[in-house]
Amino acid sequence: MATVETEQLLTLDEYFRLADQELPSELVRGRAVSMNPPIPYHGFVCGKVDRLVGGFIETHDLGYPMCNDSGVVTEHDPDTLRGADFAFYSYQRVPKGSLAQRGYLAVVPDLIFEVKSPDDRWKDILAKVAEYLNAGVTVVCVLDPGRRAATIYQADEPEQTFGADQTLAFPELLPGFSVKVSQFFE
């Protein structure tokens, strides 16, 4: 009689405790999926997002800006943990002074930025965007350096794409913030 082996899926806690891995990874439906480190220009654009958007958030004391692929829990049973290029958690979602130094947050961010790398497939990016929105993220912005464009996604709203010479704003989340899209890429 043949035996069927079942794959042991990881929980968030088990994934958190994994020993250092050779490559960065995300937890996708209970499986650790390795990713190559991004190219330097990707890091440059992520840094610009943090300085432009994160700087505004800190100056106006609106919440917690996070970068460097901070973990965002998007699904449970099996668990999924994504590393957002940039995330903003308002004080309404994570009250001021309550940000824990260990473990993943039980809530999702208000705003996420993802930066498209040259080898990223749109099919995969859009699946990740849908995952974020289904988890309750209010707005996802995908920056495409190749097209020098920003595309905004919100649940039950048509996507909006802004070219390099257009102004990007998030009036409900970041009142008073605006930036010319080209600034992310220069």
N, C-alpha and C positions, 0 to 999 in steps of 0.2 A: 504494500500500500504506500503511495506517495505521500510525502508530508509537504504541506504548504507553509512556507516561512512568511511571517508577517513582519513588515517593516515597523520598527519602533519609532513613532513620531515624538519629537521633542516638544515639551511645554516651554512657555516663556521662562520659567525659573530654571529649567535644565539648560536652555540656550544661554541664559545669562551666566551660568556657572561653567560653561565650556572653557577649556584651557585655550590659551592663545592659539589662533589659527594662522595658517600661512598667508591667507588672503582675507580681505574683508568679506563679510557675508551678510545675508538677511535671512530671517526665518520665514519661509513661505509654506503655509499650510503644514507646519510641523517638521519641515525639512530645512536644514542649513544649506543655503545656496551660495556658493562662492562667487565673488565678483572681482574682476581685475581692478587695481587702483586706477582712478581716472587720470587722464592726461593733465599736465600742468595748466593749460588754458581753462579747463573745467574748474579747477580749483581757484583760478583767478576770477572767473565769473561768479562762483559761489561767494568768494570774498567780497566782491562788489555788492552782491545782494545783502550780505551781512552788514557792510558799512553803510549802504544807502538806506535799506529798509530797517535793519536792526538798529542803526544809529538813530533813526527817527523814533523808533519804539522806545529806546532807552531815554532819549532826550525828553520825550513826552510822558514817560513813566506809564506805559500802556500795558506792559506785561513782560513776558520772557521771550526774547529772540534766541533761537538756537540754530547752530550750524554743525558741520562736521558729521553728517549722517546720524544725528541723534535719533534713537529708536522711537518709532510711532507704531503702537499696537493697532492693527486694522481688523483683525479677525480673531475669534476664539473657537476652540474645539473643531479642527486643529488650529493652533495659534499661528498668527502671521505677524511679523515685526518688520517694518520697512525702515530704511535709513533715509530720511528726507534731507535733501541738500540744504534747505533752510526751512525752519518752522517757527511760527509765532503762536504762543499761548497767551491769551489775554488773562488779566487778573480775574475775570469772571469765570474762566475755566480752571485756572490754577491760582488761587488767591495769593496775594503778595506775602512773601515770607514762608510759603509752604512748599517750595520746590525741594524735594528730597534729593540727597546726594547719591543714593543707591536705588537701583531698580528702575523699572519703566513706569511711565505715568498711566493711570487708568483712564484718562481722557485724551481725546485727539486735539491737535492744534486747530486754531481758527483759520490759519493761512499756511500753505505750504508752497515753496518754490522747488521745482525740479529743473535741472539744467541738462539739456539733451547733449550727450556725447556723440562724436561722429559715428560710432559703431552701434548706437542705440537704434532699435527698430521702433517705429511709431506704434505698431501693434502692442508692443510691450509697455511703452510709455502710457498709452491710453488705458490699458488694463490697470496699471498702477494708479492712474488718475481716478478711474472708476472705483477702485478699492478704497482710496482715500475718501472720496465723496460718500460712498456707501457707509463708511465708518463714522461719518458725521463732520468731516472737515468742511468748513464753509466755502473756502475758495482755494483752488489749486492753480498756480501760475507756472506754465512751462516756458522756459527761456530756450530759444533755439539760436545758438550763435551762428550757425551756418546761414540762416535766413535773416539774422539780426531782428528777431521778432519775439513777441511775448504773447502767449495765448492763455486766456482766462477761462477756467471751467468752474461752474457752480451747478449744484443739483437742480434739475428741472429748468435750466436756463440754456439758451443756445451759447455755444462757445464764442468768444470774442478774441480776434487776433489784432494786435497792435504792431505796426511797423516801427522801424528805428527812429523815425522823426515824430512819432506820436507820443502822447503823454499817457502814462499808466498811473492809475489811482485806485484806491480801495476805500471809498468814502464811508461805508458802514463800519469797516474794521479799523481803519487808520485815518480818521478825519483830519484833513489838512495836508496829507501826504500826497505828493505827485512827483514823478520822475520821467524824464525823457527816456524811452526804451534804449536808445543807443548808449546811454551811460553805463548800462550793465556790461557792455562789451568793449569799452575803451579803457 
